[in-house]
Amino acid sequence: MEYNLTDCETGTGTRQSSHDEDVGVKCNTIDENYRNGDIRLVGGPHNWEGRVEIFWNGTWGTISDVDWGMSEAQVVCKQLELPLEGSVPSPYGQGSGVIRITSVNCSGSENNVIRCSLSMGSSSNHQNDVGVKCGKGADYKHGDIRLVGGFYSWEGRVEIYLDGVWGTITANSADGEDGAHVVCRQLGYDTHCKLVRDFVG
């Protein structure tokens, strides 16, 4: 039984593609690993920088740049137990789904974003999603897996970290439902999961 996708027999390589064969997985329907207010950085080349997303009521959402500055970025990095390097309008791509916070105002002394003054919202315009670059932390390891573009944290397009870059997995290389089970197992979910072919997100 494989616990890491790199243990499976698959072909790896680089090819130009429209990504219409990318696969995704839905690992389960209950996520007990995250709590309201948890933060993640998405879309960056390293795990210490990226578009800021916050977990709220079972889903991940982005934060708008209204009132966003260095104090707010400092709180995000502090929450992730990393030093702050910079706050930027997100060069890490636009998010999808709900914009959870339309305005945030922190003093910089808070240790969690939800302790700041927040305006919760449901806008769908992601042009103003914020990003941060925290100080260097532990980098990704060869064979790490992440799910991207899903509405919930337990689903999304499967990406694997190989030779220093993130890449997608095609339907042909994912080994069907067996591959989906390995992905979910590697991410710490139970293996009650579903393969999603031609995942868009």
C-alpha positions as CSV (number, residue, x, y, z in Angstrom):
1,M,0.0,0.0,0.0
2,E,1.5,3.3,-1.1
3,Y,1.5,6.3,1.2
4,N,3.2,8.7,-1.2
5,L,2.4,9.3,-4.9
6,T,6.1,9.0,-5.8
7,D,5.9,5.4,-4.7
8,C,3.5,4.6,-7.5
9,E,4.6,3.6,-10.9
10,T,4.0,6.6,-13.0
11,G,5.6,8.4,-15.9
12,T,7.0,11.9,-15.1
13,G,8.0,14.6,-17.5
14,T,7.3,18.0,-18.9
15,R,5.0,18.7,-21.8
16,Q,3.1,21.6,-23.1
17,S,-0.6,21.1,-22.4
18,S,-3.8,23.0,-22.1
19,H,-4.3,21.3,-18.8
20,D,-7.6,19.9,-19.9
21,E,-6.5,16.5,-18.7
22,D,-5.5,17.6,-15.2
23,V,-7.0,15.5,-12.4
24,G,-8.4,16.5,-9.1
25,V,-9.5,14.6,-6.0
26,K,-12.2,14.9,-3.4
27,C,-10.8,13.3,-0.3
28,N,-13.7,13.5,2.1
29,T,-16.5,15.8,3.2
30,I,-15.4,16.6,6.7
31,D,-12.2,18.5,7.3
32,E,-11.1,18.2,10.9
33,N,-7.6,19.5,10.2
34,Y,-8.5,23.2,10.0
35,R,-10.2,25.7,12.3
36,N,-11.9,29.0,11.6
37,G,-9.2,31.7,11.1
38,D,-6.5,29.3,9.9
39,I,-4.3,30.9,7.2
40,R,-2.5,29.4,4.2
41,L,-0.4,30.9,1.4
42,V,-1.2,29.7,-2.0
43,G,0.3,30.0,-5.5
44,G,3.8,30.9,-4.4
45,P,7.0,29.1,-5.4
46,H,7.7,28.5,-1.7
47,N,5.5,27.8,1.2
48,W,6.4,31.0,2.9
49,E,5.0,33.3,0.2
50,G,1.7,33.4,-1.7
51,R,-1.9,34.6,-1.9
52,V,-3.4,34.8,1.5
53,E,-6.4,32.5,2.1
54,I,-8.3,32.1,5.3
55,F,-10.4,29.1,6.5
56,W,-13.9,30.0,7.6
57,N,-17.0,27.8,8.1
58,G,-15.6,24.8,6.2
59,T,-14.1,26.6,3.2
60,W,-11.1,28.6,2.1
61,G,-11.5,32.1,0.9
62,T,-9.3,35.1,0.0
63,I,-8.7,38.5,1.6
64,S,-9.2,41.8,-0.3
65,D,-6.5,44.5,-0.2
66,V,-8.8,47.2,1.3
67,D,-6.9,48.7,4.3
68,W,-4.2,46.0,3.8
69,G,-0.6,47.0,4.7
70,M,2.5,45.9,6.5
71,S,0.7,45.5,9.9
72,E,-1.8,43.0,8.4
73,A,1.0,41.1,6.6
74,Q,3.0,41.0,9.8
75,V,0.1,39.3,11.6
76,V,-0.3,36.7,8.8
77,C,3.4,35.8,9.0
78,K,3.3,35.7,12.8
79,Q,0.3,33.4,12.7
80,L,2.3,31.1,10.4
81,E,5.3,31.4,12.8
82,L,7.4,33.1,10.2
83,P,9.1,36.5,10.0
84,L,7.7,39.1,7.7
85,E,9.6,40.0,4.5
86,G,6.9,42.0,2.5
87,S,3.3,42.6,1.7
88,V,2.3,42.8,-2.0
89,P,-0.8,43.0,-4.1
90,S,-0.9,39.4,-5.0
91,P,1.3,38.4,-7.9
92,Y,0.4,34.8,-7.1
93,G,-2.8,34.6,-9.2
94,Q,-6.4,35.3,-8.4
95,G,-8.3,33.1,-6.0
96,S,-11.5,31.4,-6.7
97,G,-14.7,31.0,-4.7
98,V,-15.6,33.4,-1.9
99,I,-13.7,36.5,-0.8
100,R,-14.0,35.9,2.9
101,I,-12.7,39.2,4.2
102,T,-13.3,42.5,2.3
103,S,-11.4,44.7,4.8
104,V,-8.9,44.0,7.6
105,N,-7.2,46.4,10.0
106,C,-4.6,45.1,12.4
107,S,-2.3,46.9,14.8
108,G,0.5,44.4,14.2
109,S,0.5,43.1,17.8
110,E,-2.2,40.4,17.1
111,N,-1.2,36.8,16.8
112,N,-4.1,35.8,14.6
113,V,-5.9,37.6,11.8
114,I,-9.3,37.0,13.4
115,R,-8.2,39.2,16.3
116,C,-8.0,42.1,13.9
117,S,-10.9,44.4,12.9
118,L,-12.6,42.5,10.0
119,S,-15.3,43.1,7.5
120,M,-16.6,39.8,6.3
121,G,-18.0,39.7,2.8
122,S,-18.9,37.5,-0.1
123,S,-17.6,39.4,-3.1
124,S,-16.4,37.4,-6.1
125,N,-14.0,39.9,-7.6
126,H,-10.5,38.5,-7.0
127,Q,-8.6,41.3,-8.7
128,N,-7.6,42.7,-5.3
129,D,-6.6,39.5,-3.5
130,V,-3.6,40.1,-1.2
131,G,-0.4,38.2,-1.0
132,V,2.5,38.2,1.5
133,K,6.1,37.1,1.4
134,C,7.2,35.9,4.8
135,G,10.8,35.1,5.8
136,K,12.1,31.8,4.6
137,G,10.8,28.8,6.3
138,A,11.1,25.1,5.6
139,D,10.7,24.5,1.9
140,Y,8.8,21.9,0.0
141,K,10.2,18.5,-0.4
142,H,10.4,16.3,-3.5
143,G,7.1,14.5,-3.9
144,D,5.0,16.8,-1.8
145,I,1.3,17.0,-2.9
146,R,-1.2,19.9,-2.7
147,L,-4.8,20.4,-3.8
148,V,-5.4,23.7,-5.6
149,G,-8.5,25.5,-6.8
150,G,-11.1,23.5,-4.8
151,F,-14.0,25.1,-2.9
152,Y,-13.1,23.1,0.1
153,S,-9.6,22.3,1.5
154,W,-10.1,18.5,0.9
155,E,-10.6,18.8,-2.9
156,G,-8.9,20.4,-5.8
157,R,-6.5,19.9,-8.7
158,V,-3.7,17.6,-7.7
159,E,-0.2,19.2,-7.9
160,I,3.1,17.5,-7.1
161,Y,6.5,19.1,-6.3
162,L,9.2,17.5,-8.4
163,D,12.7,18.8,-9.2
164,G,12.0,22.2,-7.5
165,V,8.7,23.1,-9.3
166,W,5.0,22.4,-8.9
167,G,3.3,20.6,-11.7
168,T,-0.1,19.0,-12.4
169,I,-1.0,15.4,-13.0
170,T,-2.9,14.1,-16.0
171,A,-5.6,11.6,-16.0
172,N,-3.3,9.1,-17.7
173,S,-0.6,9.3,-15.0
174,A,-2.8,9.4,-11.9
175,D,-3.6,5.6,-11.9
176,G,-7.3,6.2,-11.5
177,E,-9.1,5.7,-8.2
178,D,-6.0,3.9,-6.7
179,G,-3.9,7.1,-7.3
180,A,-6.7,9.2,-5.8
181,H,-6.6,7.1,-2.6
182,V,-2.8,7.5,-2.4
183,V,-3.1,11.3,-2.8
184,C,-5.7,11.5,0.0
185,R,-3.6,9.1,2.2
186,Q,-0.5,11.2,1.7
187,L,-2.4,14.4,2.7
188,G,-3.6,12.7,5.9
189,Y,-7.2,12.1,4.9
190,D,-9.0,8.8,5.0
191,T,-9.1,7.0,1.7
192,H,-12.8,7.6,1.1
193,C,-12.2,9.8,-1.9
194,K,-13.2,10.3,-5.5
195,L,-11.1,11.0,-8.6
196,V,-12.2,14.0,-10.6
197,R,-11.0,14.0,-14.3
198,D,-10.6,17.2,-16.2
199,F,-10.6,19.2,-13.0
200,V,-11.1,22.9,-13.6
201,G,-9.8,25.3,-11.0
